[in-house]
């Protein structure tokens, strides 16, 4: 058999004709060569960190961020959210026990068409290994400024729970803050976001930028409390409802939260969201202050 003027070996003609890049040659060689011979050429020293870094460093140079931003703009999104609480994936023991990965025919949707987002199997969490391979230790607050040079959309910073970080984010041009502890999936024993909301809103944001909040919201009463403490909006994960009933499930979950919020507002004497005030809730700090006066 001839392909582009070359005669391919008879027994492997079909296999060779399907080779489209150098990496596929290596994969074929892995099955053809004796293991000892393949390992001699393919393996690296000790932990093989440098071996992996040789290829992974190239993938990090790809301008994936700009491509993702361009796709978001074309899709009609109104803002860019920069997540800052995941410089490293938290130790999620359930993922480690399950050896979490994605099926071969499934990839991270946002990377579709970009040759990224494939999570390989490992002895632990495949997701943790993937995230670790993508880490760029040069990231800093200055990257907010860089993002603003590649998009006209407002840049919101997600993953903040302290007033200090809020001040820094605003100084670097963040158009909004999304309070989040990643749903408790990054670092255990972090404070609940709702317990930090009032300080963050009034000490630093103070009306300069909107403050949104997620993590732990399950009821309309939760939404009411956050609005009373100064939040501009609330994030609620809808993955479970999406998994159960697709778009209809998501719509129903959001409808339930809306209905619960409206009932709470009605029973609290609020005819609009603007009428929800700090006086409608009593926090733990309020109780402590009251007890100290006794």
C-alpha positions as CSV (number, residue, x, y, z in Angstrom):
1,X,0.0,0.0,0.0
2,X,1.2,3.5,-0.9
3,X,0.4,6.7,1.0
4,X,1.8,10.0,-0.2
5,X,4.4,8.1,-2.2
6,X,5.5,5.9,0.7
7,X,5.1,2.1,0.9
8,X,3.7,1.2,4.3
9,X,4.4,-2.1,6.0
10,X,1.9,-4.7,5.0
11,X,0.6,-6.0,8.4
12,X,0.1,-2.5,9.8
13,X,-1.0,-0.5,6.7
14,X,-4.3,0.5,8.2
15,X,-2.8,1.4,11.6
16,X,-0.1,3.5,10.0
17,X,-2.5,5.3,7.7
18,X,-4.4,6.5,10.7
19,X,-1.3,8.1,12.3
20,X,-1.8,11.9,12.2
21,X,0.9,13.2,14.7
22,X,4.1,12.3,16.4
23,X,2.4,11.5,19.7
24,X,0.5,8.7,18.0
25,X,3.7,7.2,16.8
26,X,4.8,7.0,20.5
27,X,1.6,5.4,21.5
28,X,2.0,2.7,18.8
29,X,5.6,2.2,19.8
30,X,4.5,1.6,23.4
31,X,2.5,-1.5,22.2
32,X,5.1,-2.7,19.7
33,X,8.4,-2.4,21.6
34,X,9.4,-4.6,24.5
35,X,8.4,-2.8,27.8
36,X,12.1,-2.6,28.9
37,X,13.1,-0.9,25.6
38,X,10.1,1.5,25.5
39,X,10.7,2.5,29.2
40,X,14.4,3.1,28.5
41,X,13.5,5.8,25.9
42,X,10.2,7.1,27.3
43,X,10.8,7.3,31.1
44,X,12.4,10.1,33.0
45,X,14.6,10.5,36.1
46,X,13.2,9.9,39.6
47,X,9.7,11.4,39.9
48,X,9.7,12.3,36.1
49,X,8.6,15.9,36.9
50,X,10.9,17.4,34.3
51,X,9.7,14.9,31.8
52,X,6.1,15.9,32.2
53,X,7.0,19.6,32.5
54,X,8.8,19.5,29.1
55,X,5.4,19.0,27.4
56,X,3.0,20.6,29.9
57,X,5.0,23.9,29.8
58,X,4.1,24.2,26.1
59,X,0.4,23.8,26.8
60,X,0.4,26.6,29.3
61,X,1.8,29.0,26.7
62,X,-1.3,28.5,24.5
63,X,-3.5,31.6,24.8
64,X,-6.4,29.6,26.1
65,X,-7.7,32.4,28.3
66,X,-8.1,34.8,25.4
67,X,-9.8,32.2,23.3
68,X,-12.2,31.4,26.1
69,X,-13.0,35.1,26.6
70,X,-13.6,35.6,22.9
71,X,-16.0,32.7,22.9
72,X,-17.8,34.1,25.9
73,X,-18.2,37.5,24.2
74,X,-19.5,35.9,21.1
75,X,-22.0,33.9,23.1
76,X,-23.4,37.0,24.7
77,X,-22.1,36.8,28.2
78,X,-22.2,40.0,30.1
79,X,-19.1,39.6,32.4
80,X,-16.0,37.6,33.0
81,X,-15.5,35.8,36.3
82,X,-12.0,35.2,37.6
83,X,-11.9,32.5,40.2
84,X,-9.1,33.1,42.7
85,X,-9.7,30.5,45.3
86,X,-8.5,27.5,43.3
87,X,-4.7,28.0,42.7
88,X,-4.6,24.4,43.7
89,X,-7.4,21.8,44.0
90,X,-8.4,21.0,47.6
91,X,-8.0,17.5,49.0
92,X,-11.3,16.0,48.2
93,X,-11.1,12.5,49.8
94,X,-14.2,11.2,48.0
95,X,-12.6,12.0,44.6
96,X,-9.4,10.3,45.7
97,X,-11.3,7.2,46.8
98,X,-13.3,7.2,43.6
99,X,-10.2,7.9,41.5
100,X,-12.4,10.6,39.9
101,X,-11.9,11.1,36.2
102,X,-14.1,11.7,33.1
103,X,-15.1,9.0,30.6
104,X,-13.0,8.9,27.5
105,X,-15.8,10.4,25.4
106,X,-16.4,13.3,27.9
107,X,-14.3,16.4,28.3
108,X,-14.6,19.8,30.0
109,X,-17.1,21.6,27.7
110,X,-15.4,25.0,27.9
111,X,-12.3,23.5,26.3
112,X,-14.2,21.9,23.4
113,X,-12.2,22.4,20.2
114,X,-9.1,23.6,22.1
115,X,-7.4,20.2,22.6
116,X,-7.6,20.7,26.3
117,X,-9.8,19.4,29.2
118,X,-9.1,15.7,29.0
119,X,-8.7,14.2,32.5
120,X,-6.6,11.1,32.6
121,X,-6.9,8.3,35.1
122,X,-4.6,8.3,38.1
123,X,-4.2,6.4,41.3
124,X,-6.0,9.3,43.1
125,X,-8.2,12.1,41.8
126,X,-7.7,12.6,38.1
127,X,-9.2,16.1,38.4
128,X,-6.6,17.1,41.0
129,X,-3.8,15.8,38.8
130,X,-5.2,17.7,35.8
131,X,-5.5,21.0,37.8
132,X,-2.0,20.6,39.2
133,X,-0.6,20.2,35.7
134,X,-2.2,23.5,34.6
135,X,-0.9,25.6,37.5
136,X,1.0,28.8,36.6
137,X,2.7,30.1,39.8
138,X,3.3,33.5,38.2
139,X,-0.4,34.4,38.6
140,X,-1.0,37.5,40.8
141,X,-3.5,40.3,41.3
142,X,-2.0,42.1,38.3
143,X,-3.7,39.5,36.1
144,X,-6.9,41.4,36.7
145,X,-5.4,44.3,34.8
146,X,-4.3,42.0,32.0
147,X,-7.8,40.6,31.7
148,X,-9.1,44.1,31.3
149,X,-6.8,44.6,28.3
150,X,-8.2,41.6,26.4
151,X,-11.9,42.2,27.0
152,X,-14.4,45.1,27.3
153,X,-16.6,43.0,29.6
154,X,-16.5,43.8,33.4
155,X,-14.2,41.4,35.3
156,X,-15.6,40.1,38.6
157,X,-13.4,38.3,41.1
158,X,-14.8,35.1,42.7
159,X,-13.5,33.3,45.8
160,X,-13.0,36.1,48.2
161,X,-14.2,36.0,51.9
162,X,-12.1,38.7,53.6
163,X,-12.3,42.5,53.6
164,X,-8.6,42.7,52.9
165,X,-8.8,40.7,49.7
166,X,-11.8,42.7,48.7
167,X,-9.9,46.0,49.1
168,X,-7.0,44.6,47.0
169,X,-9.3,43.3,44.2
170,X,-11.0,46.7,44.0
171,X,-7.7,48.5,43.8
172,X,-6.7,46.3,40.9
173,X,-9.9,47.1,39.0
174,X,-12.4,44.4,39.9
175,X,-15.9,45.4,38.8
176,X,-17.5,43.2,41.4
177,X,-16.9,40.6,44.1
178,X,-18.3,37.1,44.3
179,X,-18.0,35.8,47.9
180,X,-17.3,32.1,47.8
181,X,-15.5,29.3,49.7
182,X,-16.0,27.0,46.7
183,X,-18.8,25.3,48.5
184,X,-16.5,24.0,51.2
185,X,-14.7,21.9,48.6
186,X,-11.3,23.6,48.7
187,X,-10.1,24.1,52.3
188,X,-11.9,22.8,55.3
189,X,-12.6,25.0,58.3
190,X,-13.0,28.2,56.3
191,X,-15.7,30.4,57.7
192,X,-19.1,30.3,56.0
193,X,-19.5,33.0,53.5
194,X,-22.7,34.3,55.0
195,X,-20.8,35.0,58.3
196,X,-18.3,37.2,56.5
197,X,-20.8,39.0,54.2
198,X,-21.7,42.0,56.3
199,X,-18.1,43.0,57.2
200,X,-17.0,42.7,53.5
201,X,-20.0,44.7,52.2
202,X,-19.8,47.6,54.6
203,X,-16.0,47.8,55.4
204,X,-14.6,47.6,51.9
205,X,-17.1,47.2,49.1
206,X,-19.3,49.9,50.7
207,X,-21.4,50.4,47.5
208,X,-18.3,50.8,45.2
209,X,-18.9,47.5,43.6
210,X,-21.7,44.9,43.8
211,X,-21.1,41.9,46.1
212,X,-22.5,38.5,45.1
213,X,-22.4,35.5,47.3
214,X,-22.6,31.7,47.0
215,X,-21.9,28.6,49.1
216,X,-24.6,26.9,51.2
217,X,-27.7,28.5,49.8
218,X,-30.6,26.0,49.8
219,X,-33.7,28.0,50.7
220,X,-35.4,31.3,49.9
221,X,-35.0,32.3,53.5
222,X,-31.2,32.0,52.9
223,X,-31.5,34.4,50.0
224,X,-33.5,36.8,52.2
225,X,-30.8,36.8,54.9
226,X,-28.1,37.5,52.4
227,X,-30.0,40.4,50.8
228,X,-30.6,41.8,54.3
229,X,-26.8,41.7,55.0
230,X,-25.9,43.6,51.9
231,X,-25.6,41.1,49.0
232,X,-26.4,42.3,45.5
233,X,-27.2,38.8,44.3
234,X,-27.0,35.1,45.2
235,X,-25.5,32.1,43.4
236,X,-27.1,28.7,43.8
237,X,-25.7,25.5,42.3
238,X,-28.2,23.8,40.1
239,X,-26.2,20.8,39.0
240,X,-28.4,18.2,40.8
241,X,-31.6,19.6,39.3
242,X,-29.8,19.7,35.9
243,X,-28.8,16.1,36.3
244,X,-32.3,15.0,37.2
245,X,-34.4,16.8,34.6
246,X,-32.2,19.0,32.4
247,X,-33.3,22.5,31.7
248,X,-36.8,21.9,33.2
249,X,-35.1,20.8,36.4
250,X,-33.1,24.0,36.6
251,X,-36.1,26.1,36.0
252,X,-38.0,24.3,38.6
253,X,-35.2,24.7,41.2
254,X,-35.0,28.4,40.6
255,X,-38.8,28.7,40.7
256,X,-38.8,27.0,44.1
257,X,-36.2,29.4,45.5
258,X,-38.1,32.4,44.1
259,X,-41.4,31.2,45.6
260,X,-39.8,30.7,49.0
261,X,-38.2,34.1,48.8
262,X,-41.5,35.8,48.0
263,X,-43.3,34.0,50.9
264,X,-40.5,35.1,53.2
265,X,-40.7,38.7,52.0
266,X,-44.5,38.8,52.3
267,X,-44.4,37.5,55.9
268,X,-41.7,40.0,56.7
269,X,-43.7,42.9,55.4
270,X,-41.5,43.5,52.3
271,X,-43.2,44.4,49.0
272,X,-40.0,44.6,47.1
273,X,-36.3,43.5,47.4
274,X,-35.4,47.1,48.2
275,X,-37.5,46.9,51.4
276,X,-35.4,44.1,52.8
277,X,-33.1,45.8,55.4
278,X,-30.6,44.9,58.0
279,X,-33.3,45.1,60.7
280,X,-35.0,42.0,59.3
281,X,-32.3,39.6,60.6
282,X,-30.5,38.9,63.8
283,X,-27.0,37.5,63.5
284,X,-24.8,35.7,66.0
285,X,-22.8,38.9,66.4
286,X,-26.0,40.7,67.3
287,X,-26.8,38.2,70.0
288,X,-23.3,38.5,71.4
289,X,-23.5,42.3,71.6
290,X,-26.9,42.1,73.3
291,X,-25.6,39.6,75.9
292,X,-22.6,41.8,76.6
293,X,-24.9,44.6,77.6
294,X,-26.8,42.6,80.2
